[in-house]
Amino acid sequence: MAGRIEDYALIGDMQTAALVCRDGTVDWLCLPRFDSHAIFAGLLGTEEHGFWRLGPAHAADAKPPTAARRSYRGDSLILESEWDTPRGTVRVTDFMPPRDGAPQLIRIVEGVTGRVPMRSALRMRFSYGRVVPWVHRHEGRTVAVAGPDSVWFDTEAETYGKSLTTYADFTVAPGDRIAFTISWQPSHKEPPPLPEPEASLDATEDFWREWVEHCTYHGPYREAVIRSLITLKALTYAPTGGIVAAPTTSLPEDIGGVRNWDYRYTWLRDAAITLSSLLRTGYREEARAWREWLLRAVAGDPENLQIMYGLAGERELGEAELDWLPGYEHSAPVRVGNGAAHQLQLDVYGEVTEALHLAHMTGLARHDYASLLQLKLIRYLEDHWQEPDEGIWEVRGPRRHFVHSKVMAWVAVDRTIKLIESGDADGPLERWKELRDDIHRDVCEKGYDKERNTFTQSYGSQELDASLLLIPQMGFLPPDDKRVIGTIEAIQRELSTSDGFILRYPTEGDHAGVDGLPGDEGAFLACSFWMADDLAMIGRVDEARKLFEKLLALRNDLGLLAEEWDPRLQRQVGNFPQAFSHVPLIDTALRLTASGAYGG
């Protein structure tokens, strides 16, 4: 069985990523891209679906020992795990070097004290565990081939095959360093170059050190902010600038339930808010690359804007179920692709426009087509903002007039008006000012419950929605407006868990709720950070700081967060690590630092 979600570490090369468990097992890796088929899919099934374990040798009927210590090497994505055994201490260093050529996962075993027997067990299964590759030797190297894919395994250790698995048994003493590398290559091409593990390690460490040096945040939460920024960088697909929401699929929001989705794509919303955080911490190059990706993805067709695209801007992300995988802790179905790609979510127009506006305000060089795209998006909203949609949470029930969607339509118009007023674009200024006023009036009249003094999830509904916490953050209303304060307090009363964390919206257990799905889910971490932001904005800064620090305590030992926190099971749930959790962590840290609301 796979480990708990928080038991995993992330390593990656900004084109794909692997998850490494505390016991030294790589249970998830897709090659060569984030959205490729997995060669290790044990995370969503069993060891039969692919894994690579590297750690101290243990009895066949015993549970693999877990590392006594693990950490990232400085501010990098190089994982170091140490085991203390009766025979000594050993260290394993795992990393994926940023690359131009073949993707590589490199693992270096180092003896620290004593003489420690070690074992590497490599079971490659292509196509999400469904296909057993042809494994053979080629000029002294081990290669696994299936269809268009080949994976090359290189090590100085002696290897042997047994039960469709490649093993290496060896012993390390102090100072010994033995490297293991897998490299992917299209099967019709020549073998990839022989790896150079030590040189690659040095280059990888240099890359991350130089990248982190660009960070402009030096406040009291720097450790948490830096780790979140590194995670966001790791979720960026370097060749195109696209940003995945998470490197995994189908890690459940409800253990044993059906809320299992594929997040290995670029949501415009997630990418836009990610860019917001990167820009405000000094990373303009990522913003420039994403803007170029956006312009290519949308092309000349903003009227058919999708909420998500593939890493290179692909539009067809058809959803399918992998019935041969039992799912993480039997949470089925396992899904690949995402059927929500063609939903109507009007809030996306606001998120994209806000990102373009922030890029402009922080000095990113003007791009004429970016300004033209912004104008085209507003012309579309002029005709469609009054339509119902599926909303920010991608509900699979009927469309509604979601308040958050209308608020973000207002944001799109407001930021475009500011662009025109700055002299960097031309448009019907007065007409769009009237449109901005019309949307604002509509929301305040139809999306606000006067008796309860709170905005509601959708027009005419009684439900609350944590996305309403963004109303003051987007400037739709000032923080001291009584309607804003009433909404914050209503969400605290009705959507707060016993731990003080925030649910997205009410769910209905075994019955289909507002989102059209049965089952419940955990507290949504982004929403909990939004609450901390709002509390700071309305002057309740001590309360905001306490909530923020409680949220920081939910991170695993490496500083990583999934999508949600299950208050019943006291564990992380959902795809991991999640950009939509790490972005608001950064934002809240910046806000609390600016307000002086921090301990110590």
C-alpha positions as CSV (number, residue, x, y, z in Angstrom):
1,M,0.0,0.0,0.0
2,A,1.2,3.5,-0.8
3,G,2.2,5.8,2.1
4,R,0.1,8.7,3.5
5,I,0.1,11.6,1.1
6,E,2.2,13.7,3.5
7,D,4.8,10.9,3.6
8,Y,5.9,11.9,0.1
9,A,8.6,14.2,-1.1
10,L,8.6,16.0,-4.5
11,I,11.6,15.9,-6.9
12,G,11.4,17.2,-10.4
13,D,13.1,18.8,-13.4
14,M,10.4,21.3,-14.5
15,Q,9.1,18.9,-17.1
16,T,7.9,16.1,-14.9
17,A,8.1,15.1,-11.2
18,A,8.4,12.1,-9.0
19,L,7.1,11.3,-5.5
20,V,9.4,9.6,-3.1
21,C,8.1,8.0,0.1
22,R,9.8,8.0,3.5
23,D,10.9,4.4,2.9
24,G,12.8,5.3,-0.2
25,T,10.1,4.2,-2.7
26,V,9.4,6.2,-5.8
27,D,5.6,5.4,-6.2
28,W,4.8,8.0,-8.9
29,L,6.7,9.1,-12.1
30,C,5.3,10.1,-15.5
31,L,7.8,10.3,-18.4
32,P,8.7,12.4,-20.2
33,R,6.1,15.0,-19.2
34,F,3.9,15.7,-16.2
35,D,0.9,14.4,-18.2
36,S,2.6,11.4,-19.8
37,H,1.7,7.8,-18.8
38,A,3.2,6.8,-15.5
39,I,6.0,4.2,-15.4
40,F,5.6,4.0,-11.6
41,A,1.9,4.0,-10.6
42,G,2.1,2.2,-7.3
43,L,0.7,5.4,-5.7
44,L,-2.7,4.6,-7.2
45,G,-2.5,0.8,-7.0
46,T,0.0,-1.8,-5.7
47,E,3.6,-2.6,-6.3
48,E,2.4,-4.6,-9.4
49,H,1.8,-1.2,-11.0
50,G,5.4,0.0,-10.8
51,F,7.8,1.3,-8.2
52,W,11.5,1.8,-7.4
53,R,12.6,1.2,-3.8
54,L,16.1,2.0,-2.7
55,G,17.0,1.7,1.0
56,P,18.5,-0.6,3.6
57,A,17.9,-4.3,2.9
58,H,15.1,-6.0,4.9
59,A,13.4,-9.3,5.2
60,A,11.1,-10.2,2.4
61,D,8.1,-10.4,4.8
62,A,9.0,-7.2,6.7
63,K,7.9,-3.7,6.1
64,P,10.6,-1.5,4.5
65,P,12.3,0.7,7.1
66,T,11.5,4.4,6.9
67,A,14.2,7.1,6.9
68,A,15.0,8.5,10.3
69,R,15.7,11.9,8.8
70,R,15.0,13.6,5.5
71,S,15.3,17.1,4.2
72,Y,16.0,19.1,1.0
73,R,19.6,20.2,0.6
74,G,19.3,23.9,1.4
75,D,17.0,25.8,-0.9
76,S,16.8,23.2,-3.6
77,L,14.7,20.2,-4.8
78,I,17.5,17.7,-3.9
79,L,16.1,15.3,-1.4
80,E,18.4,13.7,1.2
81,S,17.1,10.8,3.3
82,E,19.1,9.0,6.1
83,W,18.5,5.6,7.7
84,D,20.0,4.6,11.0
85,T,20.3,0.8,11.1
86,P,21.9,-1.7,13.5
87,R,24.9,-1.9,11.1
88,G,25.3,1.8,10.5
89,T,23.9,4.9,8.8
90,V,23.3,5.4,5.1
91,R,22.2,8.4,3.1
92,V,20.3,8.4,-0.3
93,T,20.2,11.6,-2.4
94,D,17.4,11.8,-4.9
95,F,17.1,14.5,-7.6
96,M,16.1,15.1,-11.2
97,P,18.5,17.5,-13.0
98,P,17.0,20.3,-15.1
99,R,17.4,19.2,-18.6
100,D,17.5,19.9,-22.3
101,G,17.8,16.2,-23.3
102,A,16.6,12.9,-21.8
103,P,14.8,13.2,-18.5
104,Q,16.7,11.5,-15.6
105,L,16.0,10.4,-12.1
106,I,19.3,10.0,-10.2
107,R,19.7,8.3,-6.8
108,I,23.1,8.3,-5.1
109,V,23.7,6.0,-2.1
110,E,26.4,7.2,0.4
111,G,27.8,5.3,3.3
112,V,27.9,7.4,6.5
113,T,28.9,5.0,9.3
114,G,29.3,1.2,9.5
115,R,28.7,-1.2,6.7
116,V,25.1,-1.1,5.6
117,P,23.5,-3.8,3.3
118,M,21.3,-2.1,0.7
119,R,18.9,-3.1,-2.0
120,S,17.5,-1.5,-5.1
121,A,14.2,-3.0,-6.4
122,L,13.1,-1.5,-9.7
123,R,9.8,-2.6,-11.3
124,M,8.9,-0.6,-14.4
125,R,5.4,-0.8,-15.6
126,F,4.4,1.4,-18.6
127,S,1.0,2.9,-19.3
128,Y,0.0,3.4,-15.6
129,G,1.0,-0.1,-14.6
130,R,-0.8,-1.9,-17.4
131,V,2.1,-2.8,-19.7
132,V,5.1,-5.0,-18.7
133,P,8.1,-3.8,-20.8
134,W,10.7,-5.9,-22.5
135,V,13.7,-5.6,-20.3
136,H,17.1,-6.6,-21.7
137,R,20.8,-5.7,-21.8
138,H,22.2,-3.5,-24.4
139,E,26.0,-2.8,-24.5
140,G,26.2,-3.3,-20.8
141,R,23.2,-1.2,-19.9
142,T,19.7,-2.3,-18.9
143,V,16.8,-1.0,-21.0
144,A,13.1,-1.5,-20.7
145,V,11.1,-1.0,-23.9
146,A,7.3,-0.9,-24.6
147,G,5.9,0.7,-27.7
148,P,7.2,4.2,-28.2
149,D,9.0,4.4,-24.8
150,S,12.3,3.2,-23.5
151,V,13.8,3.6,-20.0
152,W,17.5,3.1,-19.5
153,F,18.9,2.0,-16.1
154,D,22.5,2.6,-15.3
155,T,24.5,1.8,-12.2
156,E,27.9,0.5,-11.1
157,A,26.2,-2.0,-8.8
158,E,25.7,-5.6,-10.1
159,T,22.1,-6.2,-11.0
160,Y,19.9,-9.2,-11.6
161,G,16.3,-10.0,-12.6
162,K,13.7,-11.8,-10.6
163,S,9.9,-11.9,-10.8
164,L,9.9,-9.2,-13.5
165,T,11.9,-6.9,-11.3
166,T,15.5,-5.6,-11.5
167,Y,17.4,-5.9,-8.3
168,A,20.8,-4.8,-7.0
169,D,22.2,-6.0,-3.6
170,F,25.3,-4.2,-2.3
171,T,26.9,-2.9,0.9
172,V,28.2,0.6,1.5
173,A,30.9,1.7,3.9
174,P,31.8,5.3,5.0
175,G,32.7,7.3,1.9
176,D,31.3,4.9,-0.6
177,R,29.0,6.5,-3.2
178,I,27.1,4.3,-5.6
179,A,24.8,6.0,-8.2
180,F,21.6,4.7,-9.9
181,T,20.0,6.5,-12.8
182,I,17.0,5.9,-15.0
183,S,16.7,7.9,-18.3
184,W,13.8,8.1,-20.7
185,Q,14.2,8.1,-24.5
186,P,11.9,7.4,-27.4
187,S,12.4,3.8,-28.2
188,H,13.2,4.4,-31.9
189,K,16.1,6.7,-31.0
190,E,19.7,5.9,-30.1
191,P,20.4,5.2,-26.4
192,P,20.6,8.4,-24.2
193,P,24.1,9.5,-23.2
194,L,25.6,7.7,-20.2
195,P,24.7,9.7,-17.0
196,E,27.2,11.7,-15.0
197,P,25.5,11.6,-11.6
198,E,28.1,13.7,-9.6
199,A,28.3,16.4,-12.2
200,S,24.5,16.5,-12.5
201,L,24.2,16.8,-8.7
202,D,26.5,19.8,-8.7
203,A,24.7,21.5,-11.6
204,T,21.3,20.9,-10.0
205,E,22.4,22.4,-6.8
206,D,23.8,25.4,-8.6
207,F,20.6,25.9,-10.6
208,W,18.4,26.1,-7.5
209,R,20.8,28.3,-5.6
210,E,20.9,30.8,-8.4
211,W,17.1,30.7,-8.9
212,V,16.3,31.3,-5.2
213,E,18.7,34.3,-5.1
214,H,16.2,36.2,-7.2
215,C,13.6,36.1,-4.4
216,T,12.8,39.6,-3.1
217,Y,11.0,38.4,0.0
218,H,13.1,38.5,3.2
219,G,10.4,38.5,5.9
220,P,9.9,36.3,8.9
221,Y,8.2,33.5,6.9
222,R,11.0,33.2,4.4
223,E,11.6,29.5,4.9
224,A,7.9,28.7,4.1
225,V,7.8,31.2,1.2
226,I,11.0,29.9,-0.4
227,R,9.8,26.3,-0.2
228,S,6.5,27.2,-1.7
229,L,8.2,29.2,-4.5
230,I,10.5,26.2,-5.3
231,T,7.4,24.0,-5.4
232,L,5.7,26.3,-7.8
233,K,8.8,26.5,-10.0
234,A,8.9,22.7,-10.0
235,L,5.3,22.7,-11.3
236,T,6.2,24.8,-14.3
237,Y,6.7,23.1,-17.6
238,A,9.9,24.8,-18.7
239,P,9.7,24.3,-22.5
240,T,6.4,26.2,-22.8
241,G,5.9,28.2,-19.5
242,G,2.7,26.3,-18.7
243,I,2.1,25.6,-15.0
244,V,0.4,22.4,-13.8
245,A,-2.0,22.5,-10.9
246,A,-0.3,19.4,-9.4
247,P,1.9,16.6,-10.7
248,T,-0.6,13.8,-9.8
249,T,-4.0,12.5,-10.7
250,S,-6.7,11.0,-8.6
251,L,-5.3,11.5,-5.1
252,P,-8.7,11.6,-3.4
253,E,-10.4,14.6,-1.8
254,D,-12.4,12.1,0.2
255,I,-10.6,8.9,1.1
256,G,-12.5,5.9,-0.4
257,G,-14.7,8.3,-2.4
258,V,-15.2,9.3,-6.0
259,R,-13.8,12.9,-5.9
260,N,-10.6,12.0,-7.8
261,W,-9.4,14.2,-10.6
262,D,-6.5,14.7,-12.9
263,Y,-4.6,17.9,-12.1
264,R,-1.7,17.5,-14.5
265,Y,-2.8,20.4,-16.7
266,T,-2.7,24.1,-16.8
267,W,-5.7,25.8,-15.3
268,L,-5.8,29.4,-16.3
269,R,-7.0,30.3,-12.8
270,D,-4.3,28.4,-11.0
271,A,-1.6,29.6,-13.4
272,A,-2.7,33.2,-13.1
273,I,-2.6,33.3,-9.3
274,T,0.7,31.4,-9.4
275,L,2.1,34.2,-11.6
276,S,0.7,36.7,-9.2
277,S,2.8,35.3,-6.4
278,L,5.9,34.8,-8.5
279,L,5.7,38.4,-9.7
280,R,5.4,39.8,-6.2
281,T,8.5,37.9,-5.1
282,G,10.7,39.0,-8.0
283,Y,10.2,36.3,-10.7
284,R,9.5,38.2,-13.9
285,E,10.9,35.6,-16.3
286,E,8.3,33.1,-15.3
287,A,5.6,35.7,-15.9
288,R,6.9,36.5,-19.3
289,A,7.0,32.8,-20.3
290,W,3.5,32.2,-19.0
291,R,2.2,35.2,-20.9
292,E,3.7,33.8,-24.1
293,W,2.1,30.4,-23.3
294,L,-1.3,32.1,-22.7
295,L,-1.2,33.9,-26.0
296,R,-0.3,30.7,-27.9
297,A,-3.0,28.7,-26.1
298,V,-5.8,31.2,-26.6
299,A,-4.6,32.1,-30.1
300,G,-7.1,34.1,-32.1
301,D,-10.1,32.6,-30.4
302,P,-10.8,34.2,-27.0
303,E,-14.5,33.6,-27.4
304,N,-13.8,29.9,-26.8
305,L,-11.5,30.4,-23.9
306,Q,-11.1,27.1,-22.0
307,I,-10.6,26.9,-18.3
308,M,-7.6,24.6,-18.7
309,Y,-5.2,23.5,-21.4
310,G,-2.4,21.0,-21.9
311,L,1.2,21.8,-21.1
312,A,1.8,23.1,-24.6
313,G,-1.7,24.6,-25.0
314,E,-3.5,21.4,-26.1
315,R,-7.3,21.8,-26.0
316,E,-8.5,18.2,-26.0
317,L,-8.1,16.7,-22.5
318,G,-10.7,13.9,-22.7
319,E,-11.5,12.2,-19.4
320,A,-11.2,8.4,-19.0
321,E,-11.1,5.9,-16.2
322,L,-8.3,3.4,-15.6
323,D,-10.3,0.5,-14.3
324,W,-7.2,-1.7,-13.7
325,L,-6.0,0.6,-11.0
326,P,-7.8,0.2,-7.6
327,G,-7.0,3.8,-6.6
328,Y,-5.2,5.4,-3.7
329,E,-6.5,3.6,-0.6
330,H,-9.2,2.2,-2.8
331,S,-10.5,5.6,-3.9
332,A,-11.9,4.8,-7.3
333,P,-12.2,5.6,-10.1
334,V,-8.7,6.6,-11.2
335,R,-9.2,9.3,-13.8
336,V,-6.9,10.7,-16.5
337,G,-7.8,13.7,-18.6
338,N,-10.3,16.2,-17.3
339,G,-13.9,16.6,-18.6
340,A,-14.2,20.0,-16.9
341,A,-11.9,21.5,-19.6
342,H,-14.9,22.7,-21.7
343,Q,-17.0,24.1,-18.8
344,L,-18.0,27.7,-18.7
345,Q,-16.3,29.4,-15.8
346,L,-16.6,33.2,-16.1
347,D,-14.3,33.9,-13.2
348,V,-11.4,32.8,-15.4
349,Y,-11.6,36.0,-17.4
350,G,-11.1,37.9,-14.3
351,E,-8.1,35.8,-13.1
352,V,-6.4,36.1,-16.5
353,T,-7.0,39.8,-16.8
354,E,-5.7,40.4,-13.2
355,A,-2.5,38.5,-14.0
356,L,-1.9,40.5,-17.2
357,H,-2.7,43.7,-15.2
358,L,-0.2,42.8,-12.5
359,A,2.5,41.9,-15.0
360,H,2.0,45.3,-16.6
361,M,2.1,47.1,-13.2
362,T,5.3,45.4,-12.2
363,G,7.1,46.5,-15.3
364,L,6.9,43.5,-17.6
365,A,7.6,44.8,-21.1
366,R,4.4,45.6,-22.9
367,H,3.1,43.0,-25.4
368,D,0.6,44.5,-28.0
369,Y,-1.3,41.2,-28.4
370,A,-1.6,40.8,-24.7
371,S,-3.4,44.1,-24.5
372,L,-5.5,43.2,-27.6
373,L,-6.4,39.9,-25.9
374,Q,-7.5,41.7,-22.8
375,L,-9.8,43.9,-24.8
376,K,-11.3,40.9,-26.7
377,L,-12.0,39.2,-23.4
378,I,-14.0,42.1,-22.2
379,R,-16.0,42.3,-25.4
380,Y,-16.9,38.7,-24.8
381,L,-17.9,39.4,-21.2
382,E,-20.1,42.3,-22.3
383,D,-22.4,39.7,-24.0
384,H,-22.0,36.8,-21.6
385,W,-21.5,38.0,-18.0
386,Q,-25.2,37.6,-17.2
387,E,-25.1,33.9,-18.1
388,P,-25.0,31.1,-15.4
389,D,-21.8,29.0,-15.3
390,E,-20.2,26.1,-13.5
391,G,-18.1,28.4,-11.3
392,I,-14.7,28.3,-9.7
393,W,-15.2,24.8,-8.2
394,E,-16.2,23.2,-11.5
395,V,-19.5,21.8,-10.2
396,R,-21.0,19.0,-12.2
397,G,-24.5,20.0,-11.2
398,P,-26.6,22.6,-13.1
399,R,-25.2,25.9,-14.0
400,R,-25.9,28.8,-11.6
401,H,-25.3,32.5,-11.3
402,F,-22.3,32.1,-9.0
403,V,-21.5,35.3,-7.1
404,H,-17.7,34.8,-7.4
405,S,-18.0,34.5,-11.2
406,K,-19.8,37.8,-11.4
407,V,-17.2,39.4,-9.0
408,M,-14.4,38.3,-11.2
409,A,-16.2,39.5,-14.3
410,W,-16.2,42.9,-12.6
411,V,-12.5,42.5,-11.9
412,A,-11.8,41.8,-15.6
413,V,-13.6,45.0,-16.6
414,D,-12.1,47.1,-13.8
415,R,-8.5,46.1,-14.7
416,T,-9.1,46.7,-18.4
417,I,-10.4,50.2,-17.6
418,K,-7.2,50.8,-15.7
419,L,-5.2,49.7,-18.7
420,I,-7.0,52.1,-21.0
421,E,-6.7,54.9,-18.5
422,S,-2.9,54.3,-18.4
423,G,-2.8,55.0,-22.1
424,D,-1.6,51.5,-23.0
425,A,-4.8,50.5,-24.8
426,D,-7.8,52.0,-26.5
427,G,-11.3,51.0,-25.8
428,P,-14.8,52.4,-25.1
429,L,-14.0,53.7,-21.7
430,E,-17.3,55.2,-20.7
431,R,-19.3,52.2,-21.9
432,W,-17.1,49.9,-19.9
433,K,-17.3,52.0,-16.8
434,E,-21.1,51.6,-17.1
435,L,-20.6,47.9,-17.5
436,R,-18.5,47.8,-14.4
437,D,-21.2,49.6,-12.5
438,D,-23.9,47.3,-13.9
439,I,-22.1,44.2,-12.7
440,H,-21.4,45.6,-9.3
441,R,-25.0,46.6,-8.8
442,D,-26.2,43.2,-10.0
443,V,-24.1,41.3,-7.5
444,C,-25.0,43.6,-4.6
445,E,-28.7,43.3,-5.4
446,K,-29.0,39.6,-6.3
447,G,-26.1,37.9,-4.5
448,Y,-26.5,39.5,-1.1
449,D,-28.7,38.2,1.7
450,K,-29.8,41.3,3.7
451,E,-31.3,39.3,6.6
452,R,-28.2,37.3,7.2
453,N,-25.8,40.1,6.2
454,T,-23.8,37.9,3.9
455,F,-23.1,37.3,0.2
456,T,-24.3,33.9,-1.0
457,Q,-22.8,31.2,-3.2
458,S,-25.2,32.1,-6.1
459,Y,-28.1,34.3,-6.8
460,G,-31.2,33.3,-4.8
461,S,-29.4,30.6,-2.8
462,Q,-28.9,30.2,0.9
463,E,-25.6,28.4,0.7
464,L,-22.3,30.1,1.5
465,D,-19.1,29.7,-0.5
466,A,-15.5,30.4,0.6
467,S,-14.7,32.0,-2.7
468,L,-16.7,35.0,-1.4
469,L,-13.6,35.7,0.8
470,L,-12.0,37.1,-2.3
471,I,-14.4,40.0,-2.5
472,P,-12.3,42.5,-0.5
473,Q,-9.0,41.0,-1.9
474,M,-10.1,41.8,-5.4
475,G,-11.2,45.3,-4.5
476,F,-14.8,44.7,-5.2
477,L,-15.7,46.2,-1.8
478,P,-13.5,47.7,0.9
479,P,-12.6,45.5,3.8
480,D,-14.5,47.7,6.3
481,D,-17.8,47.4,4.4
482,K,-20.4,45.8,6.7
483,R,-21.3,43.3,4.0
484,V,-17.8,42.1,3.7
485,I,-17.4,41.7,7.5
486,G,-20.8,40.0,7.7
487,T,-19.7,37.5,4.9
488,I,-16.4,36.7,6.7
489,E,-18.2,36.1,10.0
490,A,-20.9,34.0,8.3
491,I,-18.3,31.8,6.6
492,Q,-16.5,31.4,10.0
493,R,-19.8,30.2,11.5
494,E,-21.1,27.9,8.8
495,L,-18.0,26.7,6.8
496,S,-15.5,26.3,9.6
497,T,-14.3,22.9,10.8
498,S,-13.6,22.2,14.5
499,D,-9.9,23.0,13.8
500,G,-10.9,26.5,12.5
501,F,-10.1,25.6,8.8
502,I,-12.5,26.5,6.0
503,L,-14.6,24.3,3.7
504,R,-15.3,25.4,0.2
505,Y,-19.0,25.0,0.4
506,P,-21.5,22.6,2.1
507,T,-21.5,19.0,1.0
508,E,-24.2,16.4,1.6
509,G,-22.5,13.1,2.5
510,D,-23.9,10.2,0.6
511,H,-26.3,12.5,-1.3
512,A,-25.4,14.6,-4.3
513,G,-24.8,18.2,-3.1
514,V,-24.5,21.5,-4.9
515,D,-21.6,20.2,-6.9
516,G,-23.5,17.2,-8.2
517,L,-21.3,14.6,-6.4
518,P,-21.9,12.4,-3.4
519,G,-19.4,12.3,-0.5
520,D,-17.7,15.0,1.6
521,E,-14.3,16.6,1.4
522,G,-11.8,18.1,3.8
523,A,-11.1,21.7,4.5
524,F,-9.8,23.5,1.4
525,L,-6.4,24.9,2.3
526,A,-6.6,27.8,-0.1
527,C,-9.8,29.0,1.4
528,S,-8.3,28.8,4.9
529,F,-5.4,31.0,3.8
530,W,-8.0,33.4,2.2
531,M,-9.7,33.6,5.6
532,A,-6.4,34.5,7.3
533,D,-6.0,37.3,4.6
534,D,-9.4,38.7,5.2
535,L,-9.0,38.7,9.0
536,A,-5.8,40.7,8.6
537,M,-7.6,43.1,6.2
538,I,-10.4,43.8,8.7
539,G,-8.0,44.4,11.5
540,R,-8.1,41.1,13.3
541,V,-4.4,40.6,12.7
542,D,-3.7,38.4,15.8
543,E,-6.4,36.0,14.8
544,A,-5.1,36.0,11.2
545,R,-1.6,35.2,12.3
546,K,-2.7,32.4,14.6
547,L,-4.7,30.8,11.7
548,F,-1.8,31.2,9.3
549,E,0.6,29.5,11.7
550,K,-1.9,26.7,12.3
551,L,-1.9,26.2,8.5
552,L,1.8,26.2,8.3
553,A,1.8,23.4,10.9
554,L,-0.2,21.3,8.5
555,R,2.7,21.1,6.0
556,N,4.6,17.9,5.9
557,D,8.2,17.7,7.2
558,L,9.4,19.1,3.9
559,G,7.1,22.0,3.8
560,L,4.6,20.6,1.2
561,L,0.8,20.8,1.1
562,A,-1.9,18.9,-0.7
563,E,-5.2,20.4,-1.7
564,E,-7.1,19.8,1.5
565,W,-6.9,18.8,5.1
566,D,-9.2,16.1,6.4
567,P,-10.2,17.1,10.0
568,R,-11.6,13.7,10.8
569,L,-8.6,11.7,9.7
570,Q,-6.1,14.5,10.6
571,R,-4.2,14.0,7.3
572,Q,-3.7,15.7,4.0
573,V,-5.9,14.7,1.1
574,G,-6.2,15.6,-2.6
575,N,-3.5,16.0,-5.3
576,F,0.0,16.7,-4.1
577,P,1.7,19.0,-3.9
578,Q,-0.9,21.5,-4.9
579,A,-0.1,24.9,-6.5
580,F,-3.5,26.3,-5.3
581,S,-2.4,25.7,-1.7
582,H,1.2,27.1,-1.9
583,V,0.2,30.3,-3.8
584,P,-2.1,31.6,-1.0
585,L,0.5,30.6,1.6
586,I,2.9,33.1,-0.1
587,D,0.2,35.7,-0.4
588,T,-0.8,35.5,3.2
589,A,2.9,35.6,4.3
590,L,3.4,38.8,2.3
591,R,0.2,40.4,3.7
592,L,1.1,39.5,7.4
593,T,4.6,40.7,6.9
594,A,3.5,44.0,5.5
595,S,1.1,44.5,8.5
596,G,3.7,43.5,11.0
597,A,1.4,40.7,12.2
598,Y,3.8,38.0,13.0
599,G,5.2,36.4,16.1
600,G,8.7,36.3,17.4
